[in-house]
């Protein structure tokens, strides 16, 4: 059995003491590939370095919604310059957040649009963060779809079935993290059961959102096995079959071997 963790913040300070061990534990657990996700221009450079040093790691470069207000004028140019680097397979984490508006919402929208435009120009998928702004995200995705095809993933999805259906219709994939394993997440598990087989992904969002039985602890890519097992049950599949499907999906979306 093999799995791909499509969203892990491996450059996080939480991993500074044992990052190499974290990656090795993931590989031992059957996680053959991990995508290290950036949140700033500096973070983007860090994940590109990390991917260059580890054959199991790929990189996504971009500026997270909360950090758009802190971005220097040249930071976006730094992100764009990294797109051509080896093992960069996606843009983000981008998107919108109304739960904690650490950056003006209009600025978040501007940067979200920049990521989507760059995705459409360069042919790399984008990774969408969405919190308490489903209608806003859908509006921007629909507008972008009018310009051309979309390639991307709704990461750590917590929306309802209608939202998922709309996103799939727009050309996006749906990814689930540890929250789907929590006791009170029956509705989210029901949504996970409805996602088309060729559009579902799994992730850890580590070091955050550890699945049961590690909830409340630091998360890491090896724990994706628990999230995958939970969704497999909800979908009436074996873990091996579900892992094979999500791995094939991740390879196709991100163009990784």
Protein Blocks (a to p, Z undefined) as FASTA:
>chain_A
ZZddfbdcfkbmklmmmmmmmmmmmmmnopabdcdddfbfklmmmmmmmmmmpmkbccdd
dddfklmmmpcfklmmmmmmmmmpghiabecdedddfkbccbcfklmmmmmmmmmmmmmm
nopacddddehilkmmmmmmmmmmmnoccddddehiabdfklmmmmmmnopacdddfklm
pmklmmmmmmmmmpcfklcccdekiaghiacfkghiacdfklmmmmmmmmmmmnopafkl
mmmmmmmmmmmmnopZZ
